[in-house]
C-alpha cells in the first residue's frame, strides 16, 4: 500500500537558552526535551534497535519549489557523490544514521525547498509518527522544524514531501557558512506516540 502526503513544516524561531538534557535512555526523551536543545547532541539519544517498527528510508529527493527544479535525488543503494554516508563509531551500530551533504553556496539563497522521502514500515502499525528536526551553525540554532506524519499502516510503502521554508540570510552569514564546511549540523528525532525511536544526524557543506 502506498500513501502520498504533502505537508508544510512550520519553522520555529530561536528558543530561549536552556541546558540540553543529557538523558541516555530513549524512553525518557520526550518531544519537549529536544525542542529545548540549543546545540547538536554529542551522541545519539537512542540505540538503533529502538526502531521496533522497521521504519526504513529508501529514497530522498530535494527540489527548488519556486523554480520547480530537482536539486538531487538519491535512492538506496547509491553511489552519488553528492550525499556521502559517514557513519560514526561502530558501522554496524550506526549505519545509515549519519550523512554529509555537499551543496553549492547558491543553496543558501533558496527560500522554499521540498524534501521528498520514501519510507517503508514493518509489521507494526505506527501511531502518531512525528519528526522534529533542528539545524545549527557553530552551535547556534538556525531553524527548528516539527512535522507530524500521523498514523502509518503496517507493511506499507509511503512517500512524504516536506516543504522547508528557510529564513533569508545576510550575505555575511552566507560567507561564514560557506567558509566553514560541515559546521552546519542537524539532528532529526523521530517519535512514535511520544517515544523516541530514531535519531539521525547530518552535516552540511556549502563550498561545493
C-alpha positions, -999 to +999 in steps of 0.1 A: +000+000+000+013+035-009+005+067+009+013+101-006+013+131+016+023+168+011+027+188+042+043+221+052+067+223+081+065+255+101+099+266+113+102+276+149+122+307+160+152+309+183+144+294+216+154+307+250+188+294+262+183+262+283+206+234+293+204+205+269+191+173+286+216+146+289+193+116+293+206+085+275+175+063+279+153+069+248+122+060+268+128+092+288+133+115+259+102+135+251+095+159+222+095+188+246+130+178+256+145+180+221+126+213+215+148+228+242+181+218+227+203+248+217+232+228+202+236+194+184+237+164+207+271+149+213+258+114+208+228+095+196+199+096+222+186+062+213+200+029+202+194+017+166+173-012+179+148+013+194+132+013+159+109-016+166+086-006+138+110-014+110+109+022+097+134+024+068+141+053+045+147+042+009+147+074-013+154+111-008+148+140-032+154+177-029+137+203-052+137+240-055+099+247-052+100+282-067+119+271-098+103+236-099+138+221-103+152+189-088+184+196-069+193+160-064+178+126-059+193+096-042+179+061-036+195+033-016+218+018-026+235+048-042+270+058-053+260+095-055+289+118-047+266+145-035+255+125-005+282+105+013+275+083+043+300+087+071+289+065+099+303+073+133+317+047+157+308+011+150+295+009+115+271-019+124+256+002+152+253+035+134+249+025+098+226+050+080+223+074+109+248+100+098+252+117+064+271+146+050+256+168+023+276+189-001+259+219-017+269+250-036+267+284-020+236+291-040+217+266-019+218+291+010+198+316-011+169+293-016+138+301+004+115+271-002+128+236-006+108+204-010+122+172+005+105+140-006+112+109+015+101+074+006+100+050+036+087+016+044+072+003+077+073-032+091+047-054+107+036-029+134+013+000+129+028+034+136+007+058+156+014+095+158+046+094+138+064+127+143+098+142+133+115+171+150+145+184+130+168+211+144+195+229+124+225+246+139+256+266+127+285+266+151+262+255+179+237+283+173+201+273+165+192+283+129+158+267+124+136+242+140+110+221+121+082+200+136+064+176+112+036+152+121+032+121+098+003+108+118-008+072+115+011+049+092-002+015+083+019-016+088+037-032+058+032+000+038+054+020+015+050+057+019+060+089+001+060+122+020+071+157+008+081+181+034+082+218+025+110+237+042+107+274+044+141+288+051+148+323+065+166+349+044+203+350+053+225+380+053+255+380+029+278+380+058+261+349+073+263+331+039+300+338+036+306+325+071+287+293+064+305+287+031+339+293+048+332+267+075+321+235+058+304+209+079+299+233+108+263+234+099+246+204+115+212+190+122+196+164+145+165+146+133+144+130+161+116+105+152+089+098+177+061+073+177+035+081+204+060+105+220+086+077+223+119+083+206+125+055+181+151+070+157+178+097+159+198+107+128+225+133+123+237+153+093+264+178+085+264+203+056+289+220+034+281+249+011+315+252-006+309+228-035 
